Amino acid sequence: MSLFRDDGIVLRTQKLGEADRIITILTRGHGRVRAVARGVRRTKSKFGARLEPFSHVDVQFFARGSELVGRGLPLCTQSETIAAYGGGIVTDYARYTAGTAMLETAERFTDHEGEPAVQQYLLLVGGLRTLARGEHAPHLILDAFLLRSLAVNGYAPSFSDCAKCGLDGPNRFFSVAAGGVICGDCRVPGSVVPSAEAIGLLSALLTGDWATADACEPRHVREGSGLVSAYLHWHLERGLRSLRYVEKS
């Protein structure tokens, strides 16, 4: 029997029995963890209120054996709120749908339980903080998060030099299969010719140039979002269920 303590973001919850829940948390030190939280569905449970999606919490787990993730689900025995991002997210439809897509993305990119994914964890914390504060349009925050999630998991798209031969940019064509923009000589079937403004927007979102991103016209934002969705779908091998509900400008 062992006790573990970590901080994490609650990704989702599932009902278990009459009063319990299975909580899925992306933690700093142990990656994605599923744990049972007993009694949290009772109306007077303050413990349960802390373990809602979007919550950043300090949690204590009780597990059998010397490993947190083992033969059975550990118990989540204690939690303290670090930041209740849900308060600034769930009351606004655009923020809520963008945030839900971020949680689903983080879970999909951490499909092996118990494996640390510190960069993905920090990216999610920063993304939810920015979303809850309303610092930028929700769909822009989401696209920035998706691009950076792809990058930290080894799928960074190229928005300047040719993704195949390395020819200096700007390059005209874009291919999700090739890994981003490509030159005329490397053009493959299925390539598209996006506007320079859409490519500039995606580059700005990936690098954190928010002045450029915030000033982008809605039509180029929609075009860029389409490219991000297609690129994400290619690498995840299936799309995000929550992405269809996200509001676009």
Phi and psi in degrees as a GROMACS rama.xvg file:
@    title "Ramachandran Plot"
@    xaxis  label "Phi"
@    yaxis  label "Psi"
@TYPE xy
-138.739  149.442  SER-2
-105.276  138.441  LEU-3
-129.542  144.118  PHE-4
-128.781  138.794  ARG-5
-159.094  167.26  ASP-6
-116.093  149.671  ASP-7
-164.114  174.668  GLY-8
-107.965  129.808  ILE-9
-73.9541  120.063  VAL-10
-88.3856  -43.3028  LEU-11
-165.52  167.867  ARG-12
-134.123  151.978  THR-13
-134.648  139.949  GLN-14
-67.9077  143.391  LYS-15
-141.31  116.573  LEU-16
64.5363  -151.223  GLY-17
-88.8983  -26.0924  GLU-18
-137.175  -3.66739  ALA-19
-102.775  169.966  ASP-20
-141.206  152.046  ARG-21
-96.4783  122.954  ILE-22
-105.823  127.103  ILE-23
-101.975  120.837  THR-24
-127.033  135.42  ILE-25
-93.9321  110.118  LEU-26
-99.6309  161.315  THR-27
-69.0249  -45.3648  ARG-28
-98.0848  -19.7853  GLY-29
-122.954  9.96299  HIS-30
68.3266  -146.21  GLY-31
-81.0354  131.193  ARG-32
-133.248  136.12  VAL-33
-107.933  133.134  ARG-34
-143.203  155.784  ALA-35
-92.7887  128.974  VAL-36
-112.925  113.029  ALA-37
-85.6129  137.576  ARG-38
74.8914  7.22598  GLY-39
-76.2669  -13.4901  VAL-40
-89.4039  -0.858906  ARG-41
-70.8345  142.299  ARG-42
-60.7611  -28.5086  THR-43
-94.2487  8.96567  LYS-44
-81.396  108.247  SER-45
-72.6627  -28.1527  LYS-46
-59.2816  -44.7714  PHE-47
-66.1107  -33.9937  GLY-48
-64.9047  -24.8274  ALA-49
-81.36  -16.7099  ARG-50
-108.502  53.8015  LEU-51
-107.396  153.388  GLU-52
-51.1271  143.492  PRO-53
84.0498  -8.17545  PHE-54
-77.1531  136.236  SER-55
-100.459  114.592  HIS-56
-131.641  154.797  VAL-57
-98.6585  118.921  ASP-58
-122.922  152.528  VAL-59
-117.754  132.419  GLN-60
-115.712  147.689  PHE-61
-119.417  118.255  PHE-62
-128.168  151.257  ALA-63
-84.1287  132.332  ARG-64
92.5883  -173.038  GLY-65
-94.4978  -3.26085  SER-66
-116.528  143.74  GLU-67
-66.9792  -46.2288  LEU-68
-99.8552  111.737  VAL-69
-142.286  -135.272  GLY-70
-73.4242  -31.1696  ARG-71
-129.661  170.467  GLY-72
-74.2046  134.979  LEU-73
-72.4194  167.456  PRO-74
-98.8807  136.174  LEU-75
-91.3682  108.105  CYS-76
-101.183  -14.6695  THR-77
-159.366  145.824  GLN-78
-149.927  145.284  SER-79
-130.339  136.426  GLU-80
-74.6969  127.376  THR-81
-91.888  -47.0887  ILE-82
-154.081  128.073  ALA-83
-95.1844  76.2354  ALA-84
-64.1691  -24.1473  TYR-85
-58.5936  -31.365  GLY-86
-60.2316  -33.1693  GLY-87
-95.2279  3.33651  GLY-88
-116.181  -47.977  ILE-89
-71.4587  -17.8553  VAL-90
-85.8167  -4.12045  THR-91
-123.767  122.928  ASP-92
-61.3082  -44.9968  TYR-93
-63.3761  -42.2028  ALA-94
-67.7134  -40.6668  ARG-95
-64.0248  -46.3419  TYR-96
-67.7117  -38.229  THR-97
-64.7124  -43.5838  ALA-98
-64.4235  -39.2245  GLY-99
-62.5815  -40.4157  THR-100
-65.0846  -34.6954  ALA-101
-66.3884  -42.7582  MET-102
-63.2318  -43.2215  LEU-103
-64.7112  -39.7348  GLU-104
-61.6799  -46.1645  THR-105
-61.1233  -38.7997  ALA-106
-68.124  -39.5877  GLU-107
-67.4978  -33.2512  ARG-108
-84.4873  -2.5873  PHE-109
-126.12  59.5988  THR-110
-77.7966  -9.92103  ASP-111
-104.022  110.752  HIS-112
-64.7364  142.931  GLU-113
84.033  -1.45158  GLY-114
-97.0226  119.59  GLU-115
-55.6025  138.975  PRO-116
-139.535  67.088  ALA-117
-62.3677  -42.3377  VAL-118
-63.222  -42.266  GLN-119
-65.3254  -39.1821  GLN-120
-62.0404  -49.8517  TYR-121
-64.4755  -36.2902  LEU-122
-63.5064  -41.5345  LEU-123
-67.6561  -42.8658  LEU-124
-59.0249  -47.3341  VAL-125
-65.435  -39.487  GLY-126
-65.6814  -43.7908  GLY-127
-67.8219  -36.3997  LEU-128
-61.7782  -46.5061  ARG-129
-64.1394  -40.8016  THR-130
-64.6304  -45.5754  LEU-131
-63.7889  -32.7456  ALA-132
-81.2848  -13.0646  ARG-133
67.3873  34.9534  GLY-134
-72.9876  -26.6369  GLU-135
-144.241  169.961  HIS-136
-59.7529  135.609  ALA-137
-54.5141  -40.6308  PRO-138
-68.3804  -28.7413  HIS-139
-71.7611  -41.3944  LEU-140
-60.877  -43.0378  ILE-141
-62.3698  -48.1612  LEU-142
-62.8176  -38.08  ASP-143
-62.6842  -42.7899  ALA-144
-63.3757  -43.281  PHE-145
-63.1306  -44.8388  LEU-146
-63.2952  -42.0726  LEU-147
-73.2481  -32.0372  ARG-148
-63.5632  -43.1241  SER-149
-59.5405  -42.2797  LEU-150
-65.2517  -45.9879  ALA-151
-70.8088  -16.5516  VAL-152
-99.7752  13.0481  ASN-153
91.2397  14.3137  GLY-154
-120.401  36.7655  TYR-155
-62.7305  123.506  ALA-156
-78.736  153.005  PRO-157
-95.3244  134.086  SER-158
-119.06  10.9906  PHE-159
-137.218  -75.5989  SER-160
-72.6099  151.349  ASP-161
-59.4561  128.058  CYS-162
-68.8117  -16.0777  ALA-163
-101.517  -48.3971  LYS-164
-110.06  -9.22335  CYS-165
83.3538  9.01518  GLY-166
-56.8617  132.535  LEU-167
-54.5554  140.245  ASP-168
-86.138  178.882  GLY-169
-75.6219  148.499  PRO-170
-117.43  149.633  ASN-171
-84.5207  -36.3699  ARG-172
-96.9896  158.059  PHE-173
-134.697  132.155  PHE-174
-136.316  123.507  SER-175
-66.7678  -35.9254  VAL-176
-69.6179  -32.2718  ALA-177
-82.3098  -18.5806  ALA-178
104.847  21.1834  GLY-179
130.936  -145.115  GLY-180
-73.9397  146.165  VAL-181
-138.212  156.585  ILE-182
-82.623  172.644  CYS-183
-61.4292  -36.8994  GLY-184
-68.8932  -28.4092  ASP-185
-98.4176  4.79218  CYS-186
-56.076  135.302  ARG-187
-120.516  159.293  VAL-188
-56.0956  138.471  PRO-189
93.1244  -3.07759  GLY-190
-67.0842  149.834  SER-191
-120.36  166.332  VAL-192
-119.519  85.3155  VAL-193
-74.7857  163.551  PRO-194
-69.2652  152.839  SER-195
-62.0111  -31.9458  ALA-196
-67.9622  -38.8053  GLU-197
-66.1986  -42.8268  ALA-198
-64.5944  -40.4911  ILE-199
-62.0305  -37.6387  GLY-200
-63.2433  -47.0543  LEU-201
-64.8037  -37.9061  LEU-202
-63.1579  -40.0719  SER-203
-65.6188  -41.2463  ALA-204
-65.57  -37.4661  LEU-205
-68.7542  -35.6728  LEU-206
-96.3118  -6.47295  THR-207
85.7315  22.5842  GLY-208
-85.6374  81.1312  ASP-209
-73.8314  -25.0366  TRP-210
-60.801  -44.1755  ALA-211
-67.9915  -44.0957  THR-212
-64.3358  -43.7306  ALA-213
-66.5636  -26.1846  ASP-214
-88.9617  -2.07105  ALA-215
-72.353  142.31  CYS-216
-69.453  147.47  GLU-217
-53.8873  -39.2588  PRO-218
-65.0549  -34.1875  ARG-219
-76.4767  -31.0567  HIS-220
-63.276  -45.1489  VAL-221
-63.3273  -40.9315  ARG-222
-63.3279  -44.6062  GLU-223
-63.1078  -39.9418  GLY-224
-62.8012  -36.1653  SER-225
-63.2551  -39.817  GLY-226
-66.9537  -40.8964  LEU-227
-63.2742  -44.9424  VAL-228
-60.7774  -44.0963  SER-229
-65.1068  -40.5793  ALA-230
-67.2285  -41.9122  TYR-231
-64.9062  -44.3064  LEU-232
-58.3577  -41.5028  HIS-233
-60.253  -44.4215  TRP-234
-83.255  -25.7545  HIS-235
-88.0657  -12.1257  LEU-236
72.0375  -6.17696  GLU-237
-158.314  153.782  ARG-238
-75.1385  172.72  GLY-239
-85.2484  131.841  LEU-240
-60.837  -39.8424  ARG-241
-76.5493  -15.4847  SER-242
-67.1176  -28.2717  LEU-243
-66.4045  -20.9506  ARG-244
-93.4665  -4.64288  TYR-245
-71.8403  132.083  VAL-246
-75.2886  136.201  GLU-247
-110.339  152.872  LYS-248
